[in-house]
Amino acid sequence: MKKVSIVAPNTLEKGFEVNLPSSKSIANRLLIIQALAGGEMDIHELSEADDTQLLQYLLNSDLSEFNTKNAGTVFRFLTAYLCLQKGRFLLTGSDRMMNRPIGPLVDALRSLWAQIDYAGAEGFPPVRITGSELSGSSIEIPGEVSSQFVSALMLIGPYVRGGIELILAQQQVSRSYIHMTYLLMKEAGAGIEISENIITVQEGKYQAGQYEVEKDWSSAHFWMQLSAQYSRSQLILVGLKNSGLQGDEQVAKYFEKLGISAVSCTAGIELQNIQKSASCDPEFDLSSTPDAFPALACTAAALGRRTGFTGIHHLQYKESDRLEAVINELGKVGVVFEQGADTLTLKKGLKSGGNPEFNTYDDHRLAMAFALLAPKFESVTVVNPEVVIKSYPSFWTELKKAGFSLDFKS
């Protein structure tokens, strides 16, 4: 198995410019909209993330068997999309994907008269789909299900006869991603409205247009993590902007409590280390921004800050069980957590020094978060470093530009 050994520089160049990937969350939604519109729209700055490239390939293929690997968004979006397409399809993925629940989405699609069956264990991938016309219905969505289930249903809504109505639970997880889907659909001409916990999508069509994918706020979190470990650091995240489209934009306010400011500048977003203004014992509700957990947890551990996390129960259904993985791996370097039903408290920070090795569980966000603990150690080793291609293919290149020494080994 491949590994990379990482040695951090003593300082960071002031004003160092970081290139971020385009948002795969935006790109994946636009690709489904484009496919439903018959290709009559242009997408610029499409993400080079592996997930996005995979979805684009599968949408443009004439395959009857679709292997989505470990790409949850791809699997869930295609589950809904293929129900509208002519033909018979098998939708499958990696071993990890076989353990990620799909039941609530299948139940919702069946209520629209979709022809979909399990090809393995009940409630889990793989699934067999026979495309057909779908008819509208009012669907109640349980609060604990992935927001990607909701987005998948929203995206196909205009092409369902009679449209659809989705009734969300009060505690729906990752609502910020549902809002992203709403804004992109609205921009593409869909008749969609959100009133409190009810989403109404009218029957219709998406309109042709020009769309540019923004830089990715989720990837920006790791550079905030890095900045927090260098006093008086100043980084520029090139092209990143505060548009309100990406929910992970609000995580900048969380990092401010850990001593990092993120302000707009001509080139993008400027990060500065302002540790004197950091909050004591911060607490973060991640119910709308669960992808920020690895970077926030590793930052708090590096700073030795007692930190509380809530809204984290859904982390077990990510590319890995991120909650268990972070607790296990940071435990190797002395970090102590106290876990509750839907809470986690970091009670003791990491013990610096030495050369720890971190497993990544085939999870791109864990690989990046663990790599950026390097300033606290003589070196760190990250197992399976290539997983970053899922969202940030140029991550290691950018890290090397920042002055890090990288030694890749097979």
C-alpha positions as CSV (number, residue, x, y, z in Angstrom):
1,M,0.0,0.0,0.0
2,K,1.3,3.5,-0.9
3,K,2.3,5.9,1.8
4,V,3.6,9.5,2.0
5,S,6.0,10.8,4.7
6,I,5.5,14.5,5.3
7,V,7.8,17.0,6.9
8,A,6.4,20.5,7.6
9,P,8.4,23.8,7.1
10,N,9.3,26.0,10.1
11,T,7.4,28.9,8.6
12,L,4.9,29.6,5.8
13,E,5.6,32.3,3.2
14,K,3.5,35.3,4.0
15,G,0.9,35.8,1.3
16,F,1.4,32.3,-0.1
17,E,-1.3,31.7,-2.8
18,V,-3.2,28.4,-2.6
19,N,-5.1,27.0,-5.6
20,L,-8.3,25.2,-4.7
21,P,-10.4,22.8,-6.7
22,S,-13.8,23.6,-8.0
23,S,-16.7,22.5,-5.9
24,K,-17.7,18.9,-6.6
25,S,-20.9,19.4,-4.8
26,I,-22.0,22.1,-7.2
27,A,-20.5,20.3,-10.2
28,N,-22.3,17.0,-9.5
29,R,-25.7,18.8,-9.2
30,L,-25.1,20.7,-12.4
31,L,-24.2,17.5,-14.3
32,I,-27.5,15.9,-13.3
33,I,-29.4,19.1,-14.4
34,Q,-27.4,19.2,-17.7
35,A,-28.2,15.5,-18.4
36,L,-32.0,16.0,-17.7
37,A,-32.0,19.1,-19.9
38,G,-30.6,17.0,-22.8
39,G,-27.2,18.5,-22.6
40,E,-28.4,22.0,-23.5
41,M,-26.4,23.9,-21.0
42,D,-22.7,24.7,-20.7
43,I,-20.7,24.1,-17.4
44,H,-17.4,26.0,-17.0
45,E,-14.7,25.3,-14.5
46,L,-16.0,21.7,-13.9
47,S,-14.3,20.1,-11.0
48,E,-11.4,17.7,-11.7
49,A,-12.4,15.7,-8.5
50,D,-12.6,12.0,-9.1
51,D,-16.3,11.9,-8.0
52,T,-17.2,14.5,-10.6
53,Q,-15.2,13.0,-13.4
54,L,-16.8,9.6,-12.6
55,L,-20.3,11.0,-12.7
56,Q,-19.7,12.8,-16.0
57,Y,-18.3,9.6,-17.5
58,L,-21.3,7.5,-16.4
59,L,-23.8,10.0,-17.6
60,N,-22.2,10.1,-21.0
61,S,-21.9,6.3,-21.3
62,D,-24.3,3.7,-22.8
63,L,-23.6,1.2,-20.0
64,S,-26.2,-0.9,-18.3
65,E,-24.1,-1.5,-15.2
66,F,-22.9,1.6,-13.3
67,N,-20.0,1.2,-10.8
68,T,-19.9,4.3,-8.6
69,K,-17.0,3.0,-6.5
70,N,-17.1,4.8,-3.1
71,A,-18.9,8.0,-4.4
72,G,-22.0,8.4,-2.3
73,T,-23.3,11.4,-4.2
74,V,-22.8,9.7,-7.5
75,F,-24.7,6.6,-6.4
76,R,-27.6,8.5,-4.9
77,F,-28.0,11.0,-7.7
78,L,-27.9,8.2,-10.3
79,T,-30.4,6.1,-8.4
80,A,-33.0,8.8,-8.9
81,Y,-31.8,9.8,-12.4
82,L,-31.9,6.3,-13.9
83,C,-35.4,5.8,-12.8
84,L,-36.4,8.2,-15.5
85,Q,-34.2,6.8,-18.3
86,K,-35.2,4.1,-20.8
87,G,-33.6,0.7,-20.2
88,R,-32.6,-1.6,-17.4
89,F,-29.7,-0.8,-15.1
90,L,-27.6,-2.3,-12.3
91,L,-26.2,0.3,-9.9
92,T,-23.3,-0.9,-7.7
93,G,-20.1,0.3,-6.0
94,S,-17.3,-0.5,-3.7
95,D,-17.5,-2.7,-0.6
96,R,-17.9,0.4,1.6
97,M,-20.8,1.5,-0.6
98,M,-22.5,-1.8,0.0
99,N,-22.7,-0.8,3.7
100,R,-24.1,2.7,3.1
101,P,-28.0,2.8,3.5
102,I,-30.1,3.6,0.5
103,G,-33.5,2.4,1.8
104,P,-35.2,5.7,2.4
105,L,-34.4,6.9,-1.2
106,V,-35.7,3.7,-2.7
107,D,-38.9,3.9,-0.7
108,A,-39.4,7.5,-1.8
109,L,-38.8,6.6,-5.5
110,R,-41.2,3.6,-5.2
111,S,-43.9,6.1,-4.0
112,L,-43.4,7.8,-7.4
113,W,-44.0,4.4,-9.1
114,A,-40.3,3.8,-9.9
115,Q,-39.3,0.3,-10.8
116,I,-36.4,-0.4,-8.5
117,D,-35.3,-3.5,-6.5
118,Y,-32.5,-4.5,-4.3
119,A,-29.9,-6.8,-5.9
120,G,-28.4,-7.7,-2.5
121,A,-29.3,-6.9,1.1
122,E,-32.6,-5.1,1.7
123,G,-32.0,-1.4,2.2
124,F,-28.5,-1.3,0.7
125,P,-26.8,-1.2,-2.7
126,P,-26.6,-2.7,-5.3
127,V,-30.0,-1.9,-6.9
128,R,-31.6,-2.9,-10.2
129,I,-33.6,-0.2,-12.0
130,T,-36.0,-0.3,-14.9
131,G,-36.6,3.2,-16.2
132,S,-40.1,4.4,-16.6
133,E,-42.4,7.5,-16.3
134,L,-42.7,8.7,-12.7
135,S,-45.9,10.3,-11.2
136,G,-45.9,12.9,-8.5
137,S,-46.6,12.3,-4.8
138,S,-46.2,13.9,-1.4
139,I,-43.2,12.3,0.3
140,E,-42.2,12.5,4.0
141,I,-38.4,12.5,4.6
142,P,-37.1,11.2,7.9
143,G,-34.7,13.6,9.6
144,E,-31.8,11.2,10.0
145,V,-31.4,10.4,6.3
146,S,-28.7,11.9,4.0
147,S,-29.5,15.2,2.5
148,Q,-28.3,13.7,-0.8
149,F,-31.5,11.6,-0.8
150,V,-33.5,14.8,-0.7
151,S,-31.3,16.5,-3.4
152,A,-31.6,13.5,-5.6
153,L,-35.4,13.7,-5.5
154,M,-35.4,17.4,-5.9
155,L,-33.2,17.3,-9.0
156,I,-35.5,14.9,-10.9
157,G,-38.7,16.7,-9.7
158,P,-39.3,18.8,-12.8
159,Y,-39.4,15.6,-14.9
160,V,-41.9,13.8,-12.6
161,R,-45.5,14.0,-14.0
162,G,-47.4,16.4,-11.7
163,G,-44.2,17.4,-9.8
164,I,-43.4,16.4,-6.3
165,E,-43.8,17.6,-2.7
166,L,-41.2,16.8,-0.1
167,I,-42.0,17.2,3.6
168,L,-38.8,17.4,5.6
169,A,-38.3,16.5,9.3
170,Q,-37.5,19.4,11.6
171,Q,-34.0,18.0,12.3
172,Q,-33.0,17.2,8.7
173,V,-29.2,16.8,8.5
174,S,-27.0,18.8,6.1
175,R,-29.8,21.3,5.2
176,S,-27.2,23.6,3.7
177,Y,-26.7,21.1,0.8
178,I,-30.5,21.1,0.2
179,H,-30.3,24.9,0.0
180,M,-27.5,24.6,-2.6
181,T,-29.7,22.2,-4.7
182,Y,-32.6,24.6,-4.4
183,L,-30.5,27.6,-5.6
184,L,-29.0,25.7,-8.6
185,M,-32.4,24.4,-9.7
186,K,-33.9,27.9,-9.4
187,E,-31.1,29.3,-11.5
188,A,-31.7,26.6,-14.1
189,G,-35.3,27.6,-14.4
190,A,-37.0,25.0,-12.3
191,G,-40.3,25.9,-10.6
192,I,-39.3,25.2,-7.0
193,E,-40.3,26.7,-3.7
194,I,-39.3,26.0,-0.1
195,S,-41.7,27.0,2.7
196,E,-40.5,26.0,6.2
197,N,-40.2,22.2,5.9
198,I,-42.0,21.7,2.6
199,I,-40.3,21.6,-0.8
200,T,-42.5,21.9,-3.8
201,V,-41.2,21.1,-7.3
202,Q,-43.4,21.8,-10.3
203,E,-43.4,19.7,-13.4
204,G,-41.4,21.4,-16.2
205,K,-38.0,21.5,-17.7
206,Y,-34.6,23.0,-17.0
207,Q,-33.5,25.8,-19.3
208,A,-30.3,26.1,-21.3
209,G,-27.7,28.5,-19.9
210,Q,-24.1,29.1,-18.9
211,Y,-22.9,28.0,-15.5
212,E,-19.5,28.4,-13.8
213,V,-18.6,26.2,-10.8
214,E,-17.2,28.0,-7.8
215,K,-14.0,27.2,-5.9
216,D,-14.6,24.7,-3.1
217,W,-15.1,25.9,0.5
218,S,-14.9,22.3,1.8
219,S,-11.3,22.1,0.6
220,A,-10.5,25.6,2.1
221,H,-11.0,24.1,5.6
222,F,-7.7,22.3,5.5
223,W,-5.8,25.5,4.8
224,M,-7.5,27.1,7.8
225,Q,-6.3,24.1,9.8
226,L,-2.8,24.7,8.6
227,S,-2.9,28.4,9.2
228,A,-4.0,27.8,12.8
229,Q,-0.6,26.1,13.5
230,Y,1.6,28.9,12.3
231,S,1.7,32.2,14.2
232,R,1.2,35.3,12.1
233,S,0.5,33.2,9.0
234,Q,-1.2,34.8,6.0
235,L,-2.5,32.7,3.1
236,I,-4.5,33.6,0.0
237,L,-7.2,31.1,-1.2
238,V,-7.3,32.2,-4.9
239,G,-10.7,32.6,-6.5
240,L,-12.7,31.6,-3.4
241,K,-15.7,33.9,-2.7
242,N,-18.5,34.5,-0.3
243,S,-21.6,33.8,-2.5
244,G,-23.9,32.0,0.0
245,L,-24.2,29.1,-2.4
246,Q,-22.0,26.7,-0.4
247,G,-23.0,25.9,3.2
248,D,-19.4,25.1,4.1
249,E,-18.7,28.8,3.7
250,Q,-20.1,29.3,7.3
251,V,-17.4,27.0,8.7
252,A,-15.1,30.1,8.4
253,K,-16.9,31.4,11.5
254,Y,-16.1,28.2,13.4
255,F,-12.4,28.6,12.5
256,E,-12.5,32.2,13.7
257,K,-13.2,30.7,17.2
258,L,-10.0,28.7,16.7
259,G,-8.0,31.9,15.9
260,I,-8.3,32.1,12.1
261,S,-9.9,35.0,10.2
262,A,-11.1,34.6,6.6
263,V,-11.9,37.9,4.8
264,S,-12.5,38.7,1.2
265,C,-9.7,40.3,-0.8
266,T,-9.1,41.1,-4.5
267,A,-7.5,37.7,-5.2
268,G,-10.1,35.6,-3.2
269,I,-10.1,34.9,0.6
270,E,-7.3,35.9,2.9
271,L,-6.6,33.7,5.9
272,Q,-4.8,35.2,8.9
273,N,-3.8,33.7,12.2
274,I,-5.3,35.8,15.0
275,Q,-5.0,33.4,18.0
276,K,-5.4,36.3,20.5
277,S,-9.0,36.5,19.5
278,A,-9.7,32.8,19.7
279,S,-12.6,31.6,21.9
280,C,-12.3,29.5,25.0
281,D,-13.8,26.0,24.8
282,P,-15.7,26.5,21.5
283,E,-18.6,24.3,20.6
284,F,-19.6,23.5,17.0
285,D,-23.0,22.3,15.7
286,L,-22.1,20.3,12.5
287,S,-25.6,19.1,11.6
288,S,-25.5,21.3,8.5
289,T,-21.7,21.1,7.8
290,P,-20.5,17.5,8.7
291,D,-17.7,17.6,6.1
292,A,-15.9,20.1,8.3
293,F,-15.4,17.7,11.2
294,P,-12.0,16.2,10.3
295,A,-10.3,19.6,9.8
296,L,-12.0,21.1,12.9
297,A,-11.2,18.1,15.1
298,C,-7.5,18.0,14.0
299,T,-7.2,21.8,14.4
300,A,-8.5,21.6,18.0
301,A,-6.2,18.6,18.7
302,A,-3.2,20.5,17.4
303,L,-4.0,23.6,19.5
304,G,-4.8,21.6,22.6
305,R,-8.2,23.3,22.8
306,R,-11.1,21.7,24.6
307,T,-13.8,21.7,21.9
308,G,-17.3,20.3,21.7
309,F,-19.1,18.9,18.6
310,T,-22.8,18.2,18.2
311,G,-24.9,17.1,15.2
312,I,-22.4,14.4,14.3
313,H,-24.4,11.1,14.3
314,H,-24.5,11.1,10.5
315,L,-20.7,10.9,10.2
316,Q,-20.8,7.1,10.4
317,Y,-22.3,7.1,6.9
318,K,-19.6,9.0,5.1
319,E,-16.8,7.5,3.0
320,S,-15.7,6.0,6.2
321,D,-17.1,6.1,9.7
322,R,-15.4,9.4,10.3
323,L,-16.3,9.7,13.9
324,E,-14.7,6.3,14.8
325,A,-11.8,6.9,12.5
326,V,-10.9,10.3,14.0
327,I,-11.2,9.1,17.5
328,N,-9.0,6.1,16.7
329,E,-6.3,7.9,14.8
330,L,-5.9,10.9,17.0
331,G,-5.9,8.6,20.0
332,K,-2.5,7.3,18.6
333,V,-1.0,10.8,19.5
334,G,-2.6,11.2,22.9
335,V,-5.9,13.0,22.0
336,V,-8.7,12.2,24.5
337,F,-12.4,12.4,23.5
338,E,-15.5,12.0,25.5
339,Q,-18.4,10.7,23.4
340,G,-22.2,11.0,23.9
341,A,-25.2,10.1,21.9
342,D,-24.8,12.9,19.3
343,T,-21.9,14.7,20.9
344,L,-18.2,14.6,21.1
345,T,-15.9,16.6,23.4
346,L,-12.1,16.9,22.8
347,K,-10.8,17.0,26.4
348,K,-7.0,16.7,25.8
349,G,-4.9,17.8,22.8
350,L,-2.2,15.8,21.0
351,K,1.2,15.1,22.3
352,S,3.7,16.6,19.7
353,G,6.9,15.1,18.5
354,G,7.7,11.7,17.0
355,N,6.7,10.2,13.7
356,P,3.2,8.9,13.8
357,E,1.5,7.0,11.0
358,F,-2.2,7.7,10.2
359,N,-4.6,5.4,8.4
360,T,-7.1,7.1,6.1
361,Y,-9.8,4.4,5.7
362,D,-10.1,5.3,2.0
363,D,-11.4,8.7,3.0
364,H,-10.1,11.8,1.2
365,R,-10.9,14.3,4.0
366,L,-9.1,12.2,6.7
367,A,-6.0,12.0,4.5
368,M,-5.8,15.8,4.2
369,A,-6.7,16.5,7.8
370,F,-4.1,14.0,9.2
371,A,-1.4,15.3,6.7
372,L,-1.8,18.8,8.0
373,L,-0.9,17.7,11.5
374,A,2.7,17.5,10.3
375,P,3.8,20.9,11.9
376,K,3.3,19.2,15.3
377,F,5.7,16.3,14.6
378,E,9.1,15.5,13.2
379,S,7.1,13.9,10.4
380,V,3.8,12.2,9.8
381,T,3.1,9.3,7.5
382,V,-0.3,9.1,5.7
383,V,-1.4,5.7,4.3
384,N,-3.1,5.6,0.9
385,P,-2.4,9.3,0.0
386,E,-4.0,9.0,-3.5
387,V,-7.5,9.1,-2.0
388,V,-7.4,12.9,-2.1
389,I,-8.2,12.7,-5.9
390,K,-11.8,12.2,-4.8
391,S,-12.2,15.9,-4.1
392,Y,-8.8,17.7,-4.3
393,P,-6.5,16.1,-6.9
394,S,-3.8,18.8,-6.6
395,F,-3.6,18.8,-2.8
396,W,-0.1,17.3,-2.6
397,T,1.1,19.6,-5.3
398,E,-0.2,22.6,-3.3
399,L,1.3,21.3,-0.1
400,K,4.7,20.9,-1.7
401,K,4.5,24.5,-3.0
402,A,3.9,25.6,0.6
403,G,7.3,24.2,1.5
404,F,6.4,20.8,2.8
405,S,8.7,17.9,2.1
406,L,6.9,14.8,0.7
407,D,8.3,11.4,0.3
408,F,6.0,9.0,-1.5
409,K,6.6,5.2,-1.0
410,S,5.0,2.1,-2.5
